[in-house]
């Protein structure tokens, strides 16, 4: 179907033909992506993530020392996230919050500044001083390079949210995880935490439509200025 014949109105939940809405089948769209692309994407993930782990090892060391110096261990934070096709996996991050942060999660729900099934607070009191810095520059996400090598994630793909929160999503929203979750995607380069949940879902579904080698490379390069620009990072 020609793109010129489609009116999106800031949504890709379907295409508009006159007054009739035709729902897009994102599973079918994903399944029709060439296998050579999917294999190349996986090989690139392994090579790029392994190389990044070596090159960024000084950053890992300095971050670990800063966390220990501020309030002791643990250095890493793990959490169950929703992966491709809702398969649960353990995500790795540098710990950016105080040790009792998880126990306070329910109490903090009333202060949630996000919509839908995501959770974000700009001035979250649970975040440490080191945590605020490493979140600002997405350093806390670097241990997910391990998740990429393991095959839980890809470099480019929809961000994985907490498994229990994703379980609460409807069938339409769950389609965002037809593709393997990643470190970066449209959400990261379009404002991050400033983007509300419904738009976040639409951007992830847009990625499933657009995904190809050229688009992945484009998003990786767009992520670099987005990270240093600190737009929507907290």
Kinemage of the C-alpha trace (Angstrom):
@kinemage 1
@onewidth
@group {chain A} dominant
@subgroup {mainchain}
@vectorlist {calphas} color= white
{ca unk a 1} P 0.000 0.000 0.000
{ca unk a 2} L 1.469 3.337 -0.991
{ca unk a 3} L 2.565 5.589 1.837
{ca unk a 4} L 0.937 8.567 0.080
{ca unk a 5} L -2.443 6.935 0.509
{ca unk a 6} L -2.079 6.618 4.280
{ca unk a 7} L -3.167 9.272 6.788
{ca unk a 8} L -1.570 8.499 10.176
{ca unk a 9} L -2.743 11.432 12.339
{ca unk a 10} L 0.148 10.783 14.754
{ca unk a 11} L -0.893 7.158 15.149
{ca unk a 12} L -0.022 3.900 13.446
{ca unk a 13} L -2.676 1.751 15.113
{ca unk a 14} L -4.159 1.365 11.657
{ca unk a 15} L -4.319 2.916 8.223
{ca unk a 16} L -7.246 5.092 7.262
{ca unk a 17} L -9.066 4.357 4.009
{ca unk a 18} L -11.930 6.828 3.833
{ca unk a 19} L -13.705 6.331 7.162
{ca unk a 20} L -12.626 2.705 7.540
{ca unk a 21} L -9.633 1.729 9.692
{ca unk a 22} L -7.591 -1.297 8.615
{ca unk a 23} L -5.510 -2.661 11.496
{ca unk a 24} L -1.891 -3.450 10.719
{ca unk a 25} L -0.649 -6.974 11.494
{ca unk a 26} L 2.720 -6.269 13.116
{ca unk a 27} L 3.534 -9.952 13.586
{ca unk a 28} L 3.128 -10.462 9.868
{ca unk a 29} L 5.212 -7.361 9.159
{ca unk a 30} L 8.000 -8.694 11.401
{ca unk a 31} L 7.814 -12.228 9.982
{ca unk a 32} L 8.285 -10.861 6.468
{ca unk a 33} L 11.544 -9.107 7.344
{ca unk a 34} L 14.349 -10.876 5.408
{ca unk a 35} L 16.160 -13.592 7.357
{ca unk a 36} L 19.475 -12.189 6.146
{ca unk a 37} L 18.625 -8.972 7.990
{ca unk a 38} L 17.760 -10.826 11.199
{ca unk a 39} L 20.988 -12.892 11.050
{ca unk a 40} L 23.093 -9.823 10.268
{ca unk a 41} L 21.458 -7.924 13.127
{ca unk a 42} L 22.316 -10.715 15.581
{ca unk a 43} L 25.926 -11.010 14.399
{ca unk a 44} L 26.337 -7.241 14.582
{ca unk a 45} L 24.882 -7.231 18.126
{ca unk a 46} L 27.421 -9.789 19.352
{ca unk a 47} L 30.441 -8.130 17.725
{ca unk a 48} L 29.468 -4.554 18.634
{ca unk a 49} L 28.502 -5.387 22.234
{ca unk a 50} L 31.714 -7.387 22.810
{ca unk a 51} L 33.822 -4.562 21.380
{ca unk a 52} L 31.961 -1.979 23.479
{ca unk a 53} L 32.521 -3.993 26.670
{ca unk a 54} L 36.282 -3.942 26.046
{ca unk a 55} L 36.503 -0.273 25.037
{ca unk a 56} L 34.226 0.897 27.856
{ca unk a 57} L 35.870 -1.217 30.574
{ca unk a 58} L 37.450 1.922 32.171
{ca unk a 59} L 33.962 3.463 32.395
{ca unk a 60} L 32.684 0.267 34.038
{ca unk a 61} L 35.524 0.404 36.584
{ca unk a 62} L 35.078 4.094 37.432
{ca unk a 63} L 31.297 3.705 37.749
{ca unk a 64} L 31.678 0.687 40.026
{ca unk a 65} L 34.138 2.553 42.252
{ca unk a 66} L 31.850 5.604 42.424
{ca unk a 67} L 28.869 3.475 43.483
{ca unk a 68} L 30.877 1.675 46.166
{ca unk a 69} L 32.393 4.944 47.401
{ca unk a 70} L 28.982 6.594 47.808
{ca unk a 71} L 27.050 3.895 49.669
{ca unk a 72} L 28.773 0.531 49.236
{ca unk a 73} L 27.527 -2.363 47.130
{ca unk a 74} L 25.886 -3.881 45.310
{ca unk a 75} L 27.249 -2.371 42.108
{ca unk a 76} L 24.675 -3.916 39.801
{ca unk a 77} L 20.887 -3.868 39.857
{ca unk a 78} L 18.885 -6.690 38.291
{ca unk a 79} L 15.192 -6.845 37.510
{ca unk a 80} L 12.793 -9.040 35.550
{ca unk a 81} L 11.848 -7.340 32.292
{ca unk a 82} L 9.563 -8.367 29.446
{ca unk a 83} L 11.534 -9.586 26.441
{ca unk a 84} L 10.603 -10.627 22.917
{ca unk a 85} L 7.150 -12.236 22.794
{ca unk a 86} L 6.748 -11.532 26.538
{ca unk a 87} L 9.561 -13.876 27.554
{ca unk a 88} L 10.854 -12.734 30.948
{ca unk a 89} L 14.585 -12.095 31.386
{ca unk a 90} L 16.896 -10.592 34.005
{ca unk a 91} L 18.158 -7.164 32.944
{ca unk a 92} L 21.487 -5.782 34.216
{ca unk a 93} L 22.061 -2.140 35.132
{ca unk a 94} L 24.449 -0.165 37.284
{ca unk a 95} L 22.629 0.538 40.543
{ca unk a 96} L 21.450 4.141 40.472
{ca unk a 97} L 19.092 4.056 43.468
{ca unk a 98} L 19.463 3.540 47.194
{ca unk a 99} L 19.377 -0.070 48.377
{ca unk a 100} L 15.757 0.035 49.641
{ca unk a 101} L 14.355 1.624 46.468
{ca unk a 102} L 12.370 -1.445 45.362
{ca unk a 103} L 10.564 -1.580 48.718
{ca unk a 104} L 9.340 1.975 48.138
{ca unk a 105} L 8.031 1.370 44.626
{ca unk a 106} L 4.346 0.962 45.516
{ca unk a 107} L 4.431 4.063 47.717
{ca unk a 108} L 5.924 6.088 44.856
{ca unk a 109} L 3.183 5.152 42.358
{ca unk a 110} L 1.121 8.212 43.298
{ca unk a 111} L 3.990 10.452 42.109
{ca unk a 112} L 4.378 8.738 38.742
{ca unk a 113} L 4.793 11.338 35.969
{ca unk a 114} L 4.426 8.859 33.119
{ca unk a 115} L 1.169 7.532 31.682
{ca unk a 116} L -0.021 4.033 30.898
{ca unk a 117} L 2.210 1.196 32.056
{ca unk a 118} L 5.514 3.054 32.455
{ca unk a 119} L 6.961 4.648 35.590
{ca unk a 120} L 9.102 7.802 35.696
{ca unk a 121} L 9.655 10.567 38.259
{ca unk a 122} L 11.920 13.444 37.277
{ca unk a 123} L 13.208 14.132 40.797
{ca unk a 124} L 12.908 10.630 42.205
{ca unk a 125} L 14.199 10.817 45.807
{ca unk a 126} L 15.366 7.185 45.610
{ca unk a 127} L 18.146 8.058 43.146
{ca unk a 128} L 21.664 8.489 44.545
{ca unk a 129} L 24.032 11.316 43.546
{ca unk a 130} L 26.077 8.933 41.437
{ca unk a 131} L 22.855 7.494 40.077
{ca unk a 132} L 21.648 10.895 38.902
{ca unk a 133} L 24.853 11.391 36.913
{ca unk a 134} L 24.974 7.959 35.314
{ca unk a 135} L 21.284 8.159 34.405
{ca unk a 136} L 21.783 11.560 32.789
{ca unk a 137} L 24.301 10.052 30.370
{ca unk a 138} L 22.714 6.544 30.196
{ca unk a 139} L 25.832 4.993 31.766
{ca unk a 140} L 23.556 2.942 34.027
{ca unk a 141} L 22.364 1.063 30.922
{ca unk a 142} L 25.834 -0.128 29.826
{ca unk a 143} L 25.703 -3.520 31.641
{ca unk a 144} L 22.899 -4.412 29.223
{ca unk a 145} L 25.671 -5.099 26.733
{ca unk a 146} L 25.809 -8.427 28.591
{ca unk a 147} L 22.090 -8.938 27.875
{ca unk a 148} L 22.775 -8.261 24.196
{ca unk a 149} L 25.556 -10.872 24.016
{ca unk a 150} L 23.311 -13.375 25.809
{ca unk a 151} L 20.568 -12.772 23.242
{ca unk a 152} L 18.021 -11.224 25.618
{ca unk a 153} L 18.261 -7.869 23.862
{ca unk a 154} L 19.473 -6.193 20.701
{ca unk a 155} L 21.326 -2.890 20.308
{ca unk a 156} L 18.299 -1.410 18.517
{ca unk a 157} L 14.792 -2.325 19.598
{ca unk a 158} L 11.912 -1.256 21.874
{ca unk a 159} L 12.964 -0.613 25.470
{ca unk a 160} L 11.953 -3.458 27.831
{ca unk a 161} L 9.788 -2.428 30.769
{ca unk a 162} L 9.132 -4.274 34.036
{ca unk a 163} L 7.571 -7.674 33.316
{ca unk a 164} L 4.594 -7.177 35.671
{ca unk a 165} L 3.804 -3.821 34.079
{ca unk a 166} L 3.961 -5.303 30.597
{ca unk a 167} L 1.602 -8.108 31.679
{ca unk a 168} L -1.002 -5.416 32.396
{ca unk a 169} L -0.826 -4.163 28.797
{ca unk a 170} L -3.519 -4.945 26.259
{ca unk a 171} L -2.916 -7.041 23.129
{ca unk a 172} L -2.258 -3.980 20.983
{ca unk a 173} L 0.407 -2.621 23.357
{ca unk a 174} L 2.091 -6.019 23.680
{ca unk a 175} L 2.822 -5.968 19.959
{ca unk a 176} L 5.756 -3.650 20.689
{ca unk a 177} L 7.633 -6.751 21.889
{ca unk a 178} L 7.192 -8.715 18.689
{ca unk a 179} L 10.712 -7.420 18.055
{ca unk a 180} L 13.549 -8.107 20.476
{ca unk a 181} L 13.942 -5.264 23.006
{ca unk a 182} L 16.988 -3.043 22.696
{ca unk a 183} L 19.243 -0.375 24.154
{ca unk a 184} L 17.976 2.313 21.827
{ca unk a 185} L 15.067 2.970 19.490
{ca unk a 186} L 12.866 5.889 18.418
{ca unk a 187} L 11.951 6.574 22.062
{ca unk a 188} L 15.579 7.327 22.990
{ca unk a 189} L 16.146 9.785 20.157
{ca unk a 190} L 12.777 11.567 20.328
{ca unk a 191} L 12.728 12.816 23.911
{ca unk a 192} L 12.836 9.713 26.126
{ca unk a 193} L 11.001 10.316 29.412
{ca unk a 194} L 9.146 13.308 27.962
{ca unk a 195} L 7.250 10.941 25.651
{ca unk a 196} L 4.012 9.603 27.106
{ca unk a 197} L 3.100 5.924 27.024
{ca unk a 198} L 0.671 5.897 24.088
{ca unk a 199} L 3.149 7.700 21.838
{ca unk a 200} L 5.930 5.419 23.106
{ca unk a 201} L 3.957 2.375 21.938
{ca unk a 202} L 3.301 3.976 18.552
{ca unk a 203} L 7.007 4.708 18.077
{ca unk a 204} L 7.925 1.099 18.903
{ca unk a 205} L 5.380 -0.206 16.407
{ca unk a 206} L 6.742 2.256 13.872
{ca unk a 207} L 10.165 0.658 14.395
{ca unk a 208} L 8.745 -2.788 13.603
{ca unk a 209} L 7.535 -1.382 10.283
{ca unk a 210} L 10.799 0.427 9.544
{ca unk a 211} L 13.393 -2.026 10.878
{ca unk a 212} L 16.265 -2.701 8.504
{ca unk a 213} L 20.065 -2.387 8.594
{ca unk a 214} L 20.049 1.234 7.417
{ca unk a 215} L 17.420 2.239 9.993
{ca unk a 216} L 19.334 0.488 12.805
{ca unk a 217} L 22.563 2.293 11.888
{ca unk a 218} L 20.691 5.592 11.677
{ca unk a 219} L 19.195 5.124 15.162
{ca unk a 220} L 22.589 4.208 16.648
{ca unk a 221} L 24.129 7.401 15.283
{ca unk a 222} L 21.145 9.484 16.404
{ca unk a 223} L 21.468 8.037 19.916
{ca unk a 224} L 24.941 9.535 20.492
{ca unk a 225} L 23.880 13.223 20.393
{ca unk a 226} L 20.613 12.328 22.178
{ca unk a 227} L 22.579 10.882 25.124
{ca unk a 228} L 24.954 13.822 25.417
{ca unk a 229} L 22.091 16.242 24.875
{ca unk a 230} L 20.463 14.795 28.011
{ca unk a 231} L 16.996 15.483 26.558
{ca unk a 232} L 14.400 13.698 28.699
{ca unk a 233} L 17.023 11.683 30.632
{ca unk a 234} L 16.215 11.040 34.298
